Amino acid sequence: MIPTIKRLSQPERSTTMSNEANYEQMYSKSPRTALPAGDEAPDFSLRSTPDQWVTLSEFRGQPVIVAFYPADWSPVCGDQMALYNEILPEFQKLGAALVGISVDGTWCHAAFAKDRKLHFPLLADFEPKGAVARSYGVYRDKDGVSERALFVIDADGFIHWSHVSPVGVNPGAAGILSALEELQTKKEAATVS
């Protein structure tokens, strides 16, 4: 049986378009106010498992990549985290640690990390929901998740590079690698001086 397609009347079309406009307004891109390069990175302490915490200041003395992402199990987030897992050795060669942060809980992170075979911590910005994302200026109030935002933090705890990409776009790793290479070059130049 072939389904019939119903033609919408003018009032029905107006209602449908109004609903689409409301949806678009409700879930539109939040203003991008990510902390810029040069700002001190806000310290945080988040759960990596139900009984373990990771604190940003523990990484002092080495660069840290902080990858905010909207949610575990979404197609783009899964691809993005899998990519970072694949090139984790490149990040480590440049002396950097990597953490992923979303508003999901630790049990959700544990299942996602196991399924994707991730070898870096996923941190739960769960309660108070999005507090760390807010401190970095990347929380999407209308959506209840963080932006897809990347920060490279230098060994002294300052943001060296930040980037916010559209929620539906995997930002890849080129920007991260460039920022880490810049930090490596600065470090080598300082050693020579």
QUIKA-V613064 format. One record per residue. N is the residue number from 1. RES is the residue in three letters. PHI is phi as a letter, one per 30 degrees, with the letter a starting at -180 (none if undefined). OMEGA is omega in radians with two decimals (* if undefined). D_LAST is the distance of its C-alpha to the last C-alpha in whole Angstrom. Layout:
BEGIN
n->N res->RES phi->PHI omega->OMEGA d_last->D_LAST
n->N res->RES phi->PHI omega->OMEGA d_last->D_LAST
END
This chain:
BEGIN
n->1 res->MET phi->none omega->-3.13 d_last->79
n->2 res->ILE phi->c omega->3.13 d_last->77
n->3 res->PRO phi->d omega->3.09 d_last->75
n->4 res->THR phi->c omega->3.13 d_last->76
n->5 res->ILE phi->c omega->-3.12 d_last->74
n->6 res->LYS phi->d omega->3.03 d_last->75
n->7 res->ARG phi->d omega->3.13 d_last->75
n->8 res->LEU phi->d omega->3.04 d_last->73
n->9 res->SER phi->d omega->-3.14 d_last->75
n->10 res->GLN phi->e omega->3.13 d_last->74
n->11 res->PRO phi->d omega->3.12 d_last->73
n->12 res->GLU phi->d omega->3.10 d_last->72
n->13 res->ARG phi->d omega->3.13 d_last->69
n->14 res->SER phi->d omega->3.12 d_last->68
n->15 res->THR phi->d omega->3.14 d_last->68
n->16 res->THR phi->d omega->3.14 d_last->66
n->17 res->MET phi->d omega->3.12 d_last->64
n->18 res->SER phi->d omega->3.10 d_last->63
n->19 res->ASN phi->d omega->3.11 d_last->62
n->20 res->GLU phi->d omega->3.11 d_last->60
n->21 res->ALA phi->d omega->3.10 d_last->58
n->22 res->ASN phi->d omega->3.12 d_last->58
n->23 res->TYR phi->d omega->-3.13 d_last->57
n->24 res->GLU phi->d omega->3.14 d_last->54
n->25 res->GLN phi->d omega->-3.10 d_last->54
n->26 res->MET phi->d omega->-3.08 d_last->53
n->27 res->TYR phi->c omega->3.12 d_last->51
n->28 res->SER phi->d omega->3.13 d_last->49
n->29 res->LYS phi->d omega->3.05 d_last->45
n->30 res->SER phi->d omega->3.10 d_last->44
n->31 res->PRO phi->e omega->-3.12 d_last->42
n->32 res->ARG phi->d omega->-3.10 d_last->38
n->33 res->THR phi->b omega->-3.11 d_last->36
n->34 res->ALA phi->e omega->3.09 d_last->33
n->35 res->LEU phi->e omega->-3.09 d_last->30
n->36 res->PRO phi->d omega->3.04 d_last->28
n->37 res->ALA phi->e omega->3.12 d_last->24
n->38 res->GLY phi->j omega->3.10 d_last->22
n->39 res->ASP phi->d omega->3.03 d_last->25
n->40 res->GLU phi->d omega->-3.14 d_last->25
n->41 res->ALA phi->d omega->3.09 d_last->27
n->42 res->PRO phi->d omega->3.11 d_last->30
n->43 res->ASP phi->d omega->3.08 d_last->30
n->44 res->PHE phi->a omega->3.03 d_last->34
n->45 res->SER phi->b omega->-3.09 d_last->35
n->46 res->LEU phi->b omega->3.10 d_last->38
n->47 res->ARG phi->d omega->3.01 d_last->40
n->48 res->SER phi->c omega->3.02 d_last->39
n->49 res->THR phi->b omega->3.13 d_last->43
n->50 res->PRO phi->e omega->-3.11 d_last->46
n->51 res->ASP phi->b omega->3.11 d_last->44
n->52 res->GLN phi->b omega->-3.12 d_last->41
n->53 res->TRP phi->b omega->3.01 d_last->38
n->54 res->VAL phi->b omega->3.14 d_last->34
n->55 res->THR phi->c omega->-3.10 d_last->32
n->56 res->LEU phi->e omega->-3.07 d_last->29
n->57 res->SER phi->d omega->3.06 d_last->27
n->58 res->GLU phi->d omega->-3.10 d_last->28
n->59 res->PHE phi->c omega->-3.11 d_last->25
n->60 res->ARG phi->e omega->-3.11 d_last->22
n->61 res->GLY phi->j omega->3.07 d_last->19
n->62 res->GLN phi->b omega->3.07 d_last->20
n->63 res->PRO phi->d omega->3.10 d_last->21
n->64 res->VAL phi->b omega->3.02 d_last->24
n->65 res->ILE phi->c omega->3.08 d_last->27
n->66 res->VAL phi->c omega->-3.09 d_last->30
n->67 res->ALA phi->c omega->3.03 d_last->33
n->68 res->PHE phi->d omega->3.09 d_last->36
n->69 res->TYR phi->b omega->-3.03 d_last->39
n->70 res->PRO phi->d omega->-3.03 d_last->42
n->71 res->ALA phi->a omega->2.98 d_last->44
n->72 res->ASP phi->d omega->3.00 d_last->45
n->73 res->TRP phi->i omega->3.07 d_last->47
n->74 res->SER phi->d omega->-3.05 d_last->47
n->75 res->PRO phi->e omega->-3.10 d_last->47
n->76 res->VAL phi->d omega->-3.13 d_last->43
n->77 res->CYS phi->d omega->3.11 d_last->42
n->78 res->GLY phi->d omega->3.12 d_last->43
n->79 res->ASP phi->d omega->-3.12 d_last->41
n->80 res->GLN phi->d omega->-3.12 d_last->38
n->81 res->MET phi->d omega->3.09 d_last->38
n->82 res->ALA phi->d omega->3.09 d_last->39
n->83 res->LEU phi->d omega->-3.12 d_last->36
n->84 res->TYR phi->d omega->3.09 d_last->33
n->85 res->ASN phi->d omega->-3.13 d_last->35
n->86 res->GLU phi->d omega->-3.11 d_last->35
n->87 res->ILE phi->c omega->3.08 d_last->31
n->88 res->LEU phi->e omega->3.09 d_last->30
n->89 res->PRO phi->e omega->3.09 d_last->29
n->90 res->GLU phi->d omega->3.09 d_last->26
n->91 res->PHE phi->d omega->-3.10 d_last->25
n->92 res->GLN phi->d omega->3.07 d_last->25
n->93 res->LYS phi->e omega->3.12 d_last->23
n->94 res->LEU phi->d omega->3.04 d_last->20
n->95 res->GLY phi->i omega->-3.02 d_last->20
n->96 res->ALA phi->c omega->2.97 d_last->23
n->97 res->ALA phi->c omega->-3.11 d_last->26
n->98 res->LEU phi->b omega->2.97 d_last->29
n->99 res->VAL phi->b omega->3.03 d_last->32
n->100 res->GLY phi->c omega->-3.13 d_last->35
n->101 res->ILE phi->b omega->2.97 d_last->37
n->102 res->SER phi->b omega->-3.12 d_last->40
n->103 res->VAL phi->d omega->3.10 d_last->43
n->104 res->ASP phi->d omega->3.10 d_last->45
n->105 res->GLY phi->d omega->-3.07 d_last->46
n->106 res->THR phi->d omega->-3.14 d_last->45
n->107 res->TRP phi->d omega->3.09 d_last->48
n->108 res->CYS phi->d omega->3.09 d_last->48
n->109 res->HIS phi->e omega->-3.12 d_last->44
n->110 res->ALA phi->d omega->3.13 d_last->45
n->111 res->ALA phi->d omega->3.14 d_last->48
n->112 res->PHE phi->d omega->-3.13 d_last->45
n->113 res->ALA phi->d omega->3.13 d_last->43
n->114 res->LYS phi->d omega->-3.13 d_last->45
n->115 res->ASP phi->d omega->-3.09 d_last->47
n->116 res->ARG phi->c omega->3.14 d_last->44
n->117 res->LYS phi->h omega->-3.11 d_last->42
n->118 res->LEU phi->d omega->-3.10 d_last->39
n->119 res->HIS phi->c omega->3.05 d_last->36
n->120 res->PHE phi->b omega->-3.06 d_last->34
n->121 res->PRO phi->d omega->2.96 d_last->36
n->122 res->LEU phi->c omega->-3.04 d_last->38
n->123 res->LEU phi->c omega->-3.05 d_last->38
n->124 res->ALA phi->c omega->3.06 d_last->41
n->125 res->ASP phi->d omega->-2.87 d_last->41
n->126 res->PHE phi->c omega->-3.08 d_last->45
n->127 res->GLU phi->b omega->-0.06 d_last->46
n->128 res->PRO phi->d omega->-2.99 d_last->45
n->129 res->LYS phi->e omega->3.04 d_last->45
n->130 res->GLY phi->i omega->-3.07 d_last->42
n->131 res->ALA phi->d omega->-3.12 d_last->41
n->132 res->VAL phi->d omega->3.09 d_last->37
n->133 res->ALA phi->e omega->3.10 d_last->37
n->134 res->ARG phi->d omega->-3.10 d_last->39
n->135 res->SER phi->d omega->3.09 d_last->36
n->136 res->TYR phi->c omega->3.10 d_last->34
n->137 res->GLY phi->i omega->-3.06 d_last->36
n->138 res->VAL phi->b omega->3.09 d_last->37
n->139 res->TYR phi->c omega->3.11 d_last->41
n->140 res->ARG phi->c omega->-3.08 d_last->44
n->141 res->ASP phi->e omega->-3.07 d_last->46
n->142 res->LYS phi->d omega->-3.09 d_last->49
n->143 res->ASP phi->c omega->-3.11 d_last->48
n->144 res->GLY phi->i omega->3.11 d_last->47
n->145 res->VAL phi->b omega->3.09 d_last->44
n->146 res->SER phi->d omega->2.96 d_last->41
n->147 res->GLU phi->d omega->2.96 d_last->39
n->148 res->ARG phi->d omega->-2.98 d_last->38
n->149 res->ALA phi->b omega->-3.13 d_last->34
n->150 res->LEU phi->b omega->3.06 d_last->31
n->151 res->PHE phi->b omega->2.95 d_last->28
n->152 res->VAL phi->c omega->-3.09 d_last->24
n->153 res->ILE phi->c omega->-3.08 d_last->23
n->154 res->ASP phi->d omega->-3.07 d_last->19
n->155 res->ALA phi->d omega->3.14 d_last->18
n->156 res->ASP phi->c omega->3.09 d_last->19
n->157 res->GLY phi->j omega->3.10 d_last->22
n->158 res->PHE phi->c omega->3.13 d_last->22
n->159 res->ILE phi->d omega->3.10 d_last->23
n->160 res->HIS phi->c omega->-3.07 d_last->21
n->161 res->TRP phi->a omega->3.04 d_last->24
n->162 res->SER phi->b omega->-3.12 d_last->28
n->163 res->HIS phi->a omega->3.03 d_last->31
n->164 res->VAL phi->c omega->3.10 d_last->34
n->165 res->SER phi->c omega->3.07 d_last->37
n->166 res->PRO phi->e omega->-3.06 d_last->41
n->167 res->VAL phi->e omega->-3.10 d_last->42
n->168 res->GLY phi->d omega->-3.08 d_last->44
n->169 res->VAL phi->b omega->3.06 d_last->41
n->170 res->ASN phi->d omega->-3.09 d_last->39
n->171 res->PRO phi->d omega->-3.12 d_last->35
n->172 res->GLY phi->i omega->-3.06 d_last->34
n->173 res->ALA phi->b omega->-3.06 d_last->30
n->174 res->ALA phi->e omega->-3.14 d_last->29
n->175 res->GLY phi->d omega->3.11 d_last->27
n->176 res->ILE phi->d omega->-3.12 d_last->26
n->177 res->LEU phi->d omega->3.10 d_last->24
n->178 res->SER phi->d omega->3.14 d_last->23
n->179 res->ALA phi->d omega->3.12 d_last->21
n->180 res->LEU phi->d omega->3.10 d_last->20
n->181 res->GLU phi->d omega->3.07 d_last->18
n->182 res->GLU phi->d omega->3.12 d_last->17
n->183 res->LEU phi->d omega->3.12 d_last->15
n->184 res->GLN phi->d omega->3.13 d_last->14
n->185 res->THR phi->d omega->3.11 d_last->12
n->186 res->LYS phi->d omega->-3.12 d_last->11
n->187 res->LYS phi->d omega->3.14 d_last->10
n->188 res->GLU phi->d omega->3.12 d_last->9
n->189 res->ALA phi->d omega->3.13 d_last->6
n->190 res->ALA phi->d omega->3.12 d_last->5
n->191 res->THR phi->d omega->-3.13 d_last->6
n->192 res->VAL phi->d omega->-3.07 d_last->4
n->193 res->SER phi->d omega->* d_last->0
END
